[in-house]
Amino acid sequence: MTVPRYLSSFSLDELPRQDFDVIIAGGGIAGLYTALCLSSTHHKVLIIAKHSLLDSNTRYAQGGIAAVFSDDDAPEYHLQDTLLAGAGLCDPKAVEVLVHEGPACVQDLMRLGTNFDTKQDGSIALTMEGAHSRRRILHAKGDATGSEIIRALSEQVKGDPHITVWEDHYVIDLITHEEVCLGALVLRPDGSQVLAAGKATVLCTGGAGQLYRCTTNPEAATGDGIAIAYRAGAYVRDMEFVQFHPTALSLPDAPRFLISEAVRGEGAWLRNIHGERFMARYHPMLELAPRDVVARAIISEMEATGADFVYLDITHEDPERVRARFPTIYATCLRYGLDLTKDRIPVAPAAHYMMGGIKTDLSGETNIKGLFACGEAASTGVHGANRLASNSLTEAIVFGRRIAQRISELKAAASPLTAASQEHRDPLTMPVAEKQRHLQETMLRYVGVRRHASTLKIALEELRSHQVIFSAKLRTREEYEYANLLTCALLTTEAALLREESRGGHYREDYPEQDDAWLRHLVFQREIGIVEEPIYEHA
């Protein structure tokens, strides 16, 4: 893969410059919480949001946030469940950090104004999700957990004198000098560019769900942070592990709206179009089996019955409890003529979460000094080959706080900021919207829930034919997004072709078994190429 160091033509000597202590790209839970932690130590922080603060991927999180809060639970149980879901590729040290520091960070969310649901006696209401052995999922407003967290954190950020927010701005590339990150090249809403400089930069840009035509992610999830970090020389790890959520609403002309795993946690069953409850044929945990198992089971039932969906059925549960527990899902289904308490809901798998990303250590720092990553853009080692449900929001706040602590120890970097520049010679003539749809279709068809060497090679050839964009002169956010999606698609496909086994979110029809010889990570670096990394190793 030939990816340039920079996507844009620029001269630092001619760019306007604004200085901060810390630059944070992304306005989801990872970005907002990290900014608030830094603000408490009086750092001057800039948050760069692609859209508004209320329009991040976090907003769509329904199920909740996992942390040990009940008397019959313990961090050791949470650790065991997470390691089991991760299929041998979790970093146990990272998971220990998650399960032990998670409860305190969740308490901090409450201090900052997040209102989690409680029971009548005032204690926190906890629910169950797939592959959890205990009820440890906190939720808010039934199934609007992400929206409630973002409401609370954004209110805190907007009233904080140490935090500046640039909404509708876009980070094009990182500026580095001798493997030190000095800031970010930013596209303003009017098309001009500005340099944001600081002693540290944190990428909290979310995942890459838009790699696939069917996804639960919003349009903003274009893998920007991962591609930007890769171009800057950061290590990118485990890109072959893509989690497909088993149950997204499947109706013609309707968005792939997520039907939370918590619905199954509260008793919903899966049935094929003939009304048969089928999960007993695939896993002893039935509907609460790991997500990758459920997703493949649904695909198998769809193929066996010739249907484009299966049904999610919770009509046997108390209607009032269902409406109260899942108000957002109930209202959305009703908008499409489906009553969750009376009708079976047609669902199918959709791309949901990227387990891999920018490799970090236990402080969220990458191999580039001054560059950090947090949230779905990062590969901390928590998720391994398959994410345990509701661990992602916990990961974002636990490692966000650690990043803030690490940055507080850093001295300001010397910033020559005079030499970097990049020239592209060829004008861009292709319509990127059409190219993006083609990329998404290629990924869904050939690099989806089930993969095979023959189809992965087809995908790789297709994707490589689009690399001409890397030598073009790009100007708009849509063009930069497409280049970033193409970078992530190439990394994902190359990794999926190399890993000749099935593990977690990566399933190969030609290698259907898990193979201990593949108990290692695939790591990509722009100049070095591919590096195989032993498990449990830290940078």
HELIX and SHEET records of a PDB file:
HELIX    1   1 ILE A   29  SER A   39  1                                  11    
HELIX    2   2 ASN A   57  TYR A   60  5                                   4    
HELIX    3   3 PRO A   75  ALA A   85  1                                  11    
HELIX    4   4 PRO A   92  ARG A  111  1                                  20    
HELIX    5   5 THR A  145  LYS A  158  1                                  14    
HELIX    6   6 GLY A  209  LEU A  211  5                                   3    
HELIX    7   7 ASP A  224  ALA A  232  1                                   9    
HELIX    8   8 GLU A  261  GLY A  265  1                                   5    
HELIX    9   9 MET A  279  ARG A  281  5                                   3    
HELIX   10  10 LEU A  286  LEU A  288  5                                   3    
HELIX   11  11 ARG A  291  THR A  305  1                                  15    
HELIX   12  12 PRO A  319  ARG A  325  1                                   7    
HELIX   13  13 PRO A  327  ARG A  335  1                                   9    
HELIX   14  14 GLY A  375  ALA A  377  5                                   3    
HELIX   15  15 ASN A  391  SER A  408  1                                  18    
HELIX   16  16 VAL A  432  TYR A  446  1                                  15    
HELIX   17  17 ALA A  453  ARG A  464  1                                  12    
HELIX   18  18 GLN A  467  SER A  471  5                                   5    
HELIX   19  19 ARG A  477  LEU A  498  1                                  22    
HELIX   20  20 ASP A  516  TRP A  518  5                                   3    
SHEET    1   A 2 PHE A  10  SER A  11  0                                        
SHEET    2   A 2 SER A 421  GLN A 422 -1                                        
SHEET    1   B 4 ARG A  17  ASP A  19  0                                        
SHEET    2   B 4 GLN A 193  ALA A 197  1                                        
SHEET    3   B 4 VAL A 180  LEU A 187 -1                                        
SHEET    4   B 4 TYR A 170  HIS A 177 -1                                        
SHEET    1   C 5 ILE A 163  TRP A 166  0                                        
SHEET    2   C 5 VAL A  45  ILE A  48  1                                        
SHEET    3   C 5 VAL A  22  ALA A  25  1                                        
SHEET    4   C 5 ALA A 200  LEU A 203  1                                        
SHEET    5   C 5 LEU A 371  ALA A 373  1                                        
SHEET    1   D 3 ILE A  65  ALA A  66  0                                        
SHEET    2   D 3 ILE A 137  LEU A 138 -1                                        
SHEET    3   D 3 LEU A 126  THR A 127 -1                                        
SHEET    1   E 5 ALA A 378  SER A 379  0                                        
SHEET    2   E 5 GLY A 357  LYS A 359  1                                        
SHEET    3   E 5 VAL A 236  ARG A 237 -1                                        
SHEET    4   E 5 ARG A 520  GLN A 525 -1                                        
SHEET    5   E 5 GLY A 529  PRO A 534 -1                                        
SHEET    1   F 4 VAL A 242  LEU A 249  0                                        
SHEET    2   F 4 ILE A 345  MET A 354 -1                                        
SHEET    3   F 4 VAL A 310  ASP A 313 -1                                        
SHEET    4   F 4 TRP A 269  ARG A 271 -1                                        
SHEET    1   G 2 ASP A 426  PRO A 427  0                                        
SHEET    2   G 2 ALA A 472  LYS A 473  1                                        
END                                                                             
